Amino acid sequence: MKAKAVVLTGQNEYSVREIELDAPKADEVRIRMAATGLCQSDMSVINAKLPMPMPIVLGHEGAGVVEEIGANVKNVKVGDHVITSFIPMCGDCYFCLHQEPWLCTATDIFSGMQPDGTSRVKLDGEYIGAFAALGNMAEQVVCPSMCVVAIDKKYDLKAAALVGCGVMTGAGAALNTAQVQPGSSAAVFGCGGVGLSALQGAKIAGANPLIAVDLNDAKLEAARDFGATHTVNASEDPVAQIMEITGGIGVDYAFEVIGFPAVAAQAYASTRRGGTTCMVGAGSPQDEYKFSALEMPLSSKKVCGCIYGSTNAKVDFAKLLGFYETGQLDLDRMCSRTYTIDEVHQGFDDLVEGRNIRGIIVY
């Protein structure tokens, strides 16, 4: 099976190439992709902030239609509409057995390989990697069936694709990881696709006031459309502004959705005594977060990491799509522009320049 795909061959060097896909093995599926999100994590692989072996097919957020299944596949069938999950759900590892499937270790998302350590993707006759064992930025994908969740066919696959990473990560940070309580206060630092999803998740949970923080006034305006009660331009001491909004107390929940130590320090400083600071953004491996060894115990603040919104994808994907159906979660406006696969460079340029909430490749 041949298909077009976005292949990274060197740092900041990527292009649309023709790949060849092996047939799925016993526990794998082949998906005809309908839509793939352009995510900051892909950009971090391109610029080597997140190191991965190259060449590698980019893409880890998407939805499509199952066209072929391996012999042992039971969770989906040919013709199913599915969302891919960049974290597998094997059901057998320590974390899955302890109800923490978002920490599943069945695949190494940074290796580019399938769970058995091999690849299903060839470029010019040589096997190459696929981001998170998916490589969603392609017309066709062969991936583990444990990375696939079937959804109702009534949902727009373009909207569903967003749930596969950015929306699940952000909304899940509020609903699952931090478990925002009704009537509590929250601040979201960073109003890109993940940040606006965290904002919507906090709104669904009943947070008020709900404060959006960013340097980009256009993103702050969008944040108001997505439910922010207050906006703070971070160019002018965001901590002081948040303290003013909250009467000098700070917020119950602060979400850092960028991955910058300086922003993390602001989020932590904006959190009230006894509150929770949730680290959602993925920074460089060389960066470090620093907190006062005296202040943390005396303030009783909690700091938690968040990967993939602490999701049980088999349950939460349907839950988020239910929120979408009832109008509580706006996925349509989250997709601010679509691209063809051949327009991928424009898509990433727009991502870097902050022109989109979320750009989507539609096949």
N, C-alpha and C positions, 0 to 999 in steps of 0.2 A: 504494500500500500504506500503510494507516494502522496506527499502533501506539502504545502507551503508552511514555513515556520519561521519565527524570529530566532536567529541563532547568534549567541554571543561568542566571538572567537578570540577576543582579547579585551583588555580594559578599555572601555568606552568604544569598542568596535563591535557593532552588531548590524545585521542585515537580514533581509528576507531571503531564505534559501529553500531549495527543495530537499526534503528529507525522505527517508524510506523507513517505514515502520514494520517491525515484525508482527506476526499475528499474536494475539494475547495468549499467554500461558494459562494454566488451569485456574488460577485464582485472579485473573486479570480481565479487564474489559477494554474494548475500543469504543471511543466516543467521537462522534462528529460534533465538534465544538460549534456553538451558536454565538457565544460572546465571551470575551476575556477582558477583565479589568486591567488597566494600567496602574500598577501599584508602586508606591515608594520603595517597597522591598525589592521589586525588579530593578528600579533605578540604583539601589544600593548594591545589587549584584553587578550591574553594568560598571559602576565606578569603583568597584572592589571594596566598598565599605563592608559588605558581607562577602567574604571570600568563598568562591566556589570553583571547582575544576572547570576548565574550558577545553573544547567548545561545549556549550550547553544551550538547550532550548529554554528560552525564558517563559515566564507565565505560571501563575499558581492560583489565580482567582478566576473561576469561570463556570459556565453551565453549557449543557449540550444534550445530545440524544444518543443513547446507547445503540451501537450498530452491530456489535459482536461481543460474545462473552466466552470465557474459558469454561472448561468442563466442570469445575467445582463451584462456580459462582451461583449463589442463592439469593443474594440481597437485591439484585436488579435483573431485569430481563431486556431483551432486544426491544427497542421502541420506547423504553422509559425515558422521561425527561429527568435529568440529574444535575446536581451541583457537586463539584469536586471539592474535596477537603485536603488542604496541604498538610494537615496532621492526620495520620491514619487512625483507624479504630479497630485494632486487631482483636480486642476482647480477651486476650490471654496474658498480656504482660502485667507486671506489678501494678502499673498505674491504671490500666483499664479495669483490673480486678478490684482496685480500691476506689472506683467511681471517679477517677481523674483521667478520662480518655484524652483530654487536651494535652496530656503529657506522654501519650503513647510513644513507645520507643521502637516500634516495628520497622520504621524507616528512618534514615538519617537525611533530613531535608537538605543538608548542605553537601551531600555526597554526589547528588545527581543520578544515583543509581536506584534500581528497584530493590525491594527487600532482600532478594537473593544475591545482591552485589553486581548484577549485570544490567545491561541496557536493552531497550527495545527500539532505539532510534539510531539510524545510520545517516551520516553525512559523507558524501563522496565515498561510500563503501566502508567507512570506518565507524564503529560504535562511538556515540557521544552521550553526554548526560542530559537529563531533563530536570528542571528545577522542581524540587520536592517530589521526585518520582512522577511528576505530572507533565511539565512542559506545555502548559495550557495555551501558550501563544502560538497556536498551530491549528490548522484546519482539522486535523485528526490527532487523537491522543490515545496511547495505550498505557494504562496505569493499573495499580492494584485495585481490586473491587472494594477493599476496605477503605479506600479514599473516595468513595462515591456514595451519595445519598439520593435516592429517588424522591421526586416531588410531584405534586399534582400538576397535570398538564395545563391547567387553567392559568398558570402564572407565566408572565412574560419572561422568557429566558434571559433577556438583557437585564431586567431587574434582578432576577434570581442570581445571576452571575456575581453581583455585588455582595450577596450574602456569603459567598465562598471565602472571603477574607476580610475586606475592609469593614463592612457593616457588622459582621459577626464579631470581629475584634473589638470595635468601638462600642456597640450596643451591649455586647457581652461583658465588657469591662464594668459597665454601670450595673447591669442586671444580675450578672453572675459573680464576677470577681469581687467588686466592692459591695455589692448588694445594697444599693442606694435605697434608703427608706423614705416613705411618703412624708412630705413636709420638711425634708432636710435640705440643706444648701449644698450646691456643687459648683465647681469651676472647672472648665475644660481649657487646657493650655494647648492651642493648636487647632485650627479650624479647617483642616483639609478633610478628605473623605472619612478617615478614621475618627477624627475629632468631632465632626458633625454627627457621626453615628453614635459616639459616646454621648453627645448632647441629646440626641433623640432618645437613647436608652435611659438617660437620667430623667428626661421629661416623662417617658412612659412610667418610670418608677415613682413619679410624683414629686421630684425635686423642685423647690422654689425658696429662694431665688436660684436661678440657673445662669451662671456667668460664663460668657465666651471670651477667651483671651487670644489675641493674635496681633501681628504687626500690620496685617493687610486689611485695610478698611472694607474692601469688597467682600472679603471672607467674613468679616464681622457683620456686615449687612446680611449676608447669607445666613449666618448663625441666628440672627433674629427671626428670619423666615422659618428656621427649623426649630424654634422654640426657646431661644435664649431670652431671658427677661432683662439681662444687662449685658453690655459689651464693654471690653476694656482693651484699649490699644496699648500693647506692651512696650511701646517706645517711651512711655511715661510711667515708671514705677508701678507695675501691675499689682504688686503686693499691697502698696498703700491704697490703691484704688479699691481692691477687694476688701481690705479692712474697713474702708469707709462704707462700702455697700452693706457689710455685715455688722456694722456697729462696733468695730474693733475686735470682734471675736475670731474671725476667719471662717472658712467653709468647713462643713462636715466632711466633704469629699472633694479632693483635687485630683484631676487626671492630667498627667503629663503625656502628650501624644506626639511628641517630636523626637525624643531621644537625645536631647542636648543637656549636659550636666547643669549649665546655668539656668535653663528653664526648669529642670527638676528642683533646683534649689528654691526657685520662686514658688513652685507649686507646694513644696514642703512648708515654706515660710507662710503661705496663704492658708494652710490647714490649721484649724482650731486645735486647741489642746484636746486630746482624746480622739481626734479625727483621723481620717484615712487618706494617705497619698498613694495613688495608684499609678505605677509606672507602666505605660502602655507602649510608648515609642521605643524602637530598637536603635540604640546608639552604636558607635564604633566599639570593637573589642578593646581598644586602647583607652577609651574614656572611662572615668570612674565617677560615681556619685559619692559625695561626702556629706555626712551629717554630724552634728555635735554629739560627742559621746556623753555629754552632760544633759543637753536639751532633750534628746530622745527619751531617756527614761523619765525625766522630770515632767515632760509634757504629755507623756503616755500616747504620743502619736504613733500610728501604725503606718508602715510602708510596705506595700505589696507589689510584686511583679505580676504582669498579666500577659500571657500568651494566648492568642486566639480567643479572647473573651471567655476563658475557662469553659469552653463549650463542650457539651455532648451533642455533636452535630446531628446525630440521628433524631434527636428531640428538638434541638434549638433551631435548626434550619426551618422546620415547619412552623415553629412558634413565631419566628421573625416574619415569615411570609404571611402568617395570620395577622400580625400587627400591620403589615403592608396592606392586606385586604381590607382591614377595617379603618384604614386611614391614619393609624397611629404612627406608622413608620413610612416616611416618604422616600421611596426608592426611585421614583420616576425623576424627581428633580435632582437626586444625587448624581444621576448620569447627565452631565452637562454637555457632553459632546461625544459623538460616535466617529469611528475611523474605520477604514478598511485596513487589512493587514499591511498593505503596501504604504500606508500613511503612518506607520509606526514611529518613524523619526519625528514627525510633527507631533504625534501623541506624547512622546516623552519630552519633547521640547516644551509643550504646553504644561506638562506635569511639573517640570523644573521651574517654570516661570509662574506657577500658581494660577494659571488661567482657568483651570477646571476644578470642580468639586471631585468628579471622577470621570476620566475618559474611558471609553469602552471600545474595544475592537469588535466589530460585528462581522461575521463571516457570511 
